[in-house]
Amino acid sequence: MSETFTGKVWVLGDDIDTDIIIPTEYLALKTVQDMAPYAFSPLRPELASQIKPGDIIVAGKNFGCGSSREQAPEIIKALGIRCVIARSFARIFFRNSINNGLLLIENPTLRDHVKEGDTIEVTTGEKIVLNGQEFPIASLPQNLMDIINAGGLVKAMRRLNGLED
């Protein structure tokens, strides 16, 4: 089942690694909420404070490369980012994101057309609409969407096993 939502776009480049998403020195903070203000600080120190719930990141290729730290997708989600759309994602980051309930969408051309501050409409598993132009997107398998929609793997398994709080 598809879902449609809109969001303001923040544009990032290629090879945004997990050290840019959350630098190592902030991993010692107690919670993801404590770490979130430092997200993307090596690249754009002001970005975390400007992101609003429902915003969308559009990036180039190889988003999430680097170490496999689970805090990276957790912090993006904690900032209120609705989804990340990129040309491609690092394999481990992709799975960590699914396991933490962060929607990732691959699209090879959107990054070439979007400008920071644009508003886009996303219909999961179908398309992205930018200024009337449609960009088709593939659907994720239903089992992965179930994990994302539950808020992550642990919550999905709790729901599946009748243990949801």
Summary of the structure (lengths in Angstrom):
residues: 165
radius of gyration: 15.2
end to end distance: 24.4
largest distance: 44.4
contacts: 502
relative contact order: 0.17
helix: 34%
strand: 22%
